[in-house]
Every structure is written in C-alpha cells, then in structure tokens.
Amino acid sequence: MRNLSVLSDGDASASSQLAARRRARTTVAEADEAHRAELVEQLVRAMASASALDQIRFAAVASEYDREHPGELSLLDEVLAAVAGDELRAVA
C-alpha cells in the first residue's frame, strides 16, 4: 500500500522537491482507494472477534459509508463477504 502521508503535508511539498514529486505521483483516486481498503481491513478485523451487538454496530458504520458513497460497490457487502470467508477458512 502506498504511503499517503505526503498528501497531508502541504508545507513539506512546498519546500521540498522530493516531497513535491511524491505528492504529484499520488492521485485522489489512490487516496480514496487506500482509505476504503483500510476501512475494510479494520472492520473485518474488528468484526471477527466482536459480540453480535458490536457486529451490528460495525455493519451500521459500513452501511453509512455506503449511503455517503452511492456510486461505489457496497462496503457492507465487501466486509460481510470477507468475514464469511474468514469463518469458512476457520472451519476447514
């Protein structure tokens, strides 16, 4: 996964040619994709060991993300599929 810290460091990219080049090579699409991948990873990890009530809360977070990003694939579906896949591997 690409380090996106250069996006939040406007001062460094203004004063450093290296930081400016790193920032220029990172697109908004990559930043959004990295954020989504991080969300999926965090939710799957949290849901794997959560109580049923907490799993519902995590599902609500994913559902809210889906409402805020209507053009994207469902985060909730992706998280639930990943959790189900982990459970199937654990049984095997």
Secondary structure as UniProt FT lines:
FT   HELIX           5..8
FT   HELIX           10..15
FT   HELIX           17..24
FT   HELIX           28..48
FT   HELIX           52..68
FT   TURN            70..71
FT   HELIX           75..91
//
